[in-house]
């Protein structure tokens, strides 16, 4: 099996390791306390960033805000011909950083798994969406094919088109969902189907970290325009009913 280094062992990193270990020789790296024990319990190796970066395939599963630092740290240890893949929730900035910071002798694919541990626990992998963005080299086709072999619904697109769509799909949805979570909307006895959908949205988003929410809102260059338009429209509607 090909060797794979997974940098970042948070919620999604652990999910990814559990899937990838059946297909690759996986070594994970994370500075968080207890990460080594979690890796051992999952049955994957554990090591330094340098060790993970020296593998044939390197997957970066850290928050977007930490990616520049990680790319800089791993760059000197990447082997010629290695494939580097990120799994961030936005794509324009990670793709730009990887192009600027990683050596020319590696291939780069930017990806976004549009699911998390909650979705997989509920539905399994088949049918879940997976976005692949070519950045450098042609091995994005193999990444897409691997995703399809897992039953994922794979879309190949550009980082720019991905982020334009995610401004609605993620930035707007997460703003509404996290606002409802913070409001603490109750599970009312007379809930309509529409209200039930709002409760389901709270259930899906409520477990996400604030770091993920912040990345979606601030690291997507197209998000501010969409969410600002929504806030203006909401205020306009309320002003109309007051007149």
C-alpha positions as a printed Julia matrix, in Angstrom:
243×3 Matrix{Float64}:
   0.0    0.0     0.0
   1.13   3.57   -0.63
   2.25   5.54    2.39
   0.04   8.44    3.46
   0.74  11.17    5.98
  -2.27  12.83    7.58
  -1.51  16.16    9.23
  -4.32  17.15   11.58
  -6.19  14.67   13.77
  -9.28  16.54   14.88
 -12.83  15.32   14.29
 -12.48  15.13   10.52
  -8.89  13.89   10.67
 -10.0   10.96   12.79
 -12.85  10.22   10.39
 -10.45  10.38    7.44
  -7.91   8.1     9.14
 -10.6    5.52    9.83
 -11.5    5.42    6.14
  -8.01   5.74    4.67
  -6.31   3.1     6.82
  -8.01   0.37    4.78
  -6.36   1.67    1.62
  -3.05   3.21    2.7
  -0.28   2.87    5.25
  -1.38   5.85    7.37
   0.74   7.92    9.74
  -0.92  10.86   11.46
   0.58  13.95   13.07
  -1.04  16.37   15.49
   0.27  18.45   18.4
  -2.93  18.13   20.44
  -2.62  16.3    23.78
  -3.79  12.71   23.54
  -3.49  12.54   19.75
  -0.96   9.7    19.87
  -3.27   7.6    22.03
  -6.2    8.21   19.68
  -4.06   7.18   16.73
  -3.03   3.96   18.5
  -6.65   3.19   19.36
  -7.6    3.65   15.71
  -4.76   1.44   14.54
  -2.72   4.01   12.61
   0.82   5.26   13.11
   1.74   8.51   14.8
   4.71  10.79   14.2
   6.02  14.28   13.59
   4.96  16.71   10.87
   8.28  16.02    9.19
   7.62  12.28    9.12
   4.07  12.73    7.82
   5.24  15.18    5.15
   7.84  12.73    3.82
   5.23  10.2     2.69
   4.04   9.5    -0.86
   0.68  11.16   -0.23
   0.18  13.97    2.28
  -3.3   15.01    3.41
  -3.64  18.27    5.33
  -6.69  18.29    7.62
  -6.04  21.31    9.82
  -8.26  24.42   10.16
  -7.84  26.81    7.24
  -6.43  29.49    9.53
  -3.49  27.16   10.35
  -2.76  25.99    6.8
  -0.11  28.54    5.82
   1.96  27.59    8.86
   1.56  23.88    8.15
   2.41  24.23    4.44
   5.54  26.17    5.35
   6.6   23.56    7.92
   6.06  20.57    5.64
   7.52  22.04    2.42
  11.19  21.11    3.03
  10.28  17.49    3.75
   8.11  16.73    0.72
   9.56  14.12   -1.62
   9.71  14.64   -5.4
   6.55  13.26   -6.98
   4.54  13.4    -3.75
   0.86  14.27   -3.89
  -0.43  16.92   -1.48
  -4.15  17.15   -0.75
  -6.0   19.53    1.55
  -9.54  19.04    2.86
 -10.4   22.63    3.82
 -13.91  24.05    3.68
 -12.77  26.84    1.33
 -10.56  26.41   -1.69
  -9.26  29.66   -3.23
  -6.88  30.56   -0.4
  -5.55  27.02    0.34
  -4.95  26.46   -3.4
  -3.06  29.75   -3.63
  -0.98  29.03   -0.53
  -0.06  25.52   -1.68
   1.01  26.84   -5.09
   3.15  29.56   -3.48
   4.66  27.59   -0.58
   5.08  23.99   -1.75
   7.96  22.94   -4.01
   7.4   22.55   -7.73
   8.28  18.85   -7.58
   4.98  17.88   -5.88
   1.49  17.6    -7.32
  -1.38  19.41   -5.6
  -5.1   18.71   -5.37
  -7.5   20.85   -3.34
 -10.54  18.96   -2.06
 -13.6   19.58    0.08
 -15.53  16.67    1.61
 -19.02  18.13    2.03
 -19.71  16.0     5.09
 -18.5   15.37    8.59
 -18.63  12.67   11.27
 -22.31  13.3    11.97
 -23.29  12.8     8.32
 -21.22   9.62    8.0
 -22.57   8.17   11.25
 -26.11   8.76   10.02
 -25.89   7.9     6.32
 -22.51   6.26    5.66
 -20.25   7.48    2.87
 -22.24   6.45   -0.24
 -23.96   9.41   -1.85
 -22.17  12.1     0.14
 -20.62  14.93   -1.87
 -16.88  15.34   -2.45
 -15.36  18.23   -4.4
 -12.02  17.92   -6.23
 -10.17  20.97   -7.55
  -7.1   20.46   -9.8
  -4.22  22.74   -8.78
  -0.96  21.22  -10.07
  -0.53  18.0   -12.06
  -3.11  15.54  -13.34
  -3.48  13.2   -10.37
  -6.73  14.93   -9.43
  -8.3   12.28  -11.67
  -7.01   9.54   -9.36
  -8.29  11.45   -6.31
 -11.7   11.75   -7.95
 -11.69   8.06   -8.89
 -10.77   7.09   -5.33
 -13.66   9.16   -4.02
 -16.04   7.44   -6.41
 -14.72   4.04   -5.31
 -15.9    4.93   -1.8
 -19.37   5.69   -3.13
 -18.98   9.47   -2.91
 -20.68  11.81   -5.39
 -17.62  13.55   -6.86
 -17.64  16.97   -8.53
 -14.53  18.32  -10.26
 -14.43  22.13  -10.4
 -12.17  25.13   -9.88
 -11.36  26.66   -6.48
 -13.08  29.89   -7.57
 -16.31  28.22   -8.65
 -16.31  26.13   -5.48
 -16.05  29.19   -3.24
 -18.7   31.09   -5.2
 -21.16  28.25   -4.63
 -20.09  27.75   -1.02
 -20.87  31.4    -0.27
 -24.52  30.31   -0.48
 -24.3   26.62    0.38
 -22.1   27.07    3.46
 -21.62  30.7     4.49
 -25.29  31.6     4.35
 -26.51  28.27    5.73
 -24.04  28.28    8.63
 -24.86  31.89    9.5
 -28.55  31.05    9.76
 -27.95  27.73   11.51
 -25.47  29.01   14.09
 -27.7   32.0    14.81
 -30.56  29.6    15.56
 -28.26  27.42   17.69
 -27.15  30.44   19.71
 -30.78  31.53   20.03
 -31.63  28.09   21.39
 -34.83  27.55   19.45
 -36.98  24.97   21.27
 -38.49  21.74   19.96
 -42.07  22.97   20.11
 -45.06  20.64   20.39
 -46.83  22.42   17.51
 -43.79  22.47   15.23
 -44.55  22.64   11.52
 -42.51  20.76    8.93
 -40.67  23.99    8.06
 -39.8   24.56   11.71
 -38.68  20.94   12.01
 -36.21  21.57    9.18
 -34.77  24.45   11.22
 -34.35  22.11   14.2
 -32.61  19.59   11.94
 -30.3   22.35   10.71
 -29.42  23.15   14.31
 -28.66  19.49   14.93
 -26.34  19.31   11.94
 -24.47  22.54   12.62
 -24.54  22.64   16.4
 -21.59  20.26   16.79
 -19.34  22.15   14.36
 -16.52  24.16   15.85
 -16.5   27.94   15.87
 -13.17  27.73   14.02
 -14.97  26.06   11.12
 -17.69  28.72   11.16
 -15.09  31.49   11.21
 -13.19  29.96    8.31
 -16.35  29.64    6.23
 -17.26  33.28    6.88
 -13.84  34.93    6.64
 -11.68  32.76    4.36
 -14.13  32.57    1.45
 -13.65  35.74   -0.64
 -17.22  35.53   -1.94
 -18.97  35.04    1.42
 -19.24  38.67    2.65
 -21.26  39.78   -0.36
 -23.8   36.99    0.08
 -24.25  37.18    3.86
 -24.36  40.99    3.86
 -27.1   40.88    1.23
 -29.06  38.45    3.42
 -28.74  40.66    6.5
 -29.83  43.73    4.5
 -32.84  41.87    3.11
 -33.88  40.65    6.58
 -33.68  44.19    7.94
 -35.61  45.5     4.95
 -38.42  43.0     5.47
 -38.71  43.9     9.14
 -38.77  47.59    8.27
 -41.57  46.95    5.78
 -43.82  45.25    8.33
 -43.32  48.13   10.75
 -44.67  50.71    8.31
